[in-house]
């Protein structure tokens, strides 16, 4: 996706390591390149470990993702999917209520 590629380029350019969870169900593929690991369908335990261990989570602002962030007390930057009014509204609500950063 555009977001996935943008994050990968940013991390590579800044020399950051990180994990991208691309969300492609039933794909056990795992890619590692220049300190950036891409997972396509991590288990719930892997997802929890990565989210709770991250300095910051950069993610879409879908409802279930937001609930995961709050329950894990993860810091996050929310990027609503363009044209998805519900995600835009949720990102703004979570910005106000939980002090998450947003990027549109």
Beta strands, then each sheet from edge to edge (+ up, - down):
strand 1: 18-21
strand 2: 30-33
strand 3: 36-39
strand 4: 57-59
strand 5: 76-78
strand 6: 101-102
sheet 1: 1+ 3+ 2-
sheet 2: 4+ 5+ 6+
end
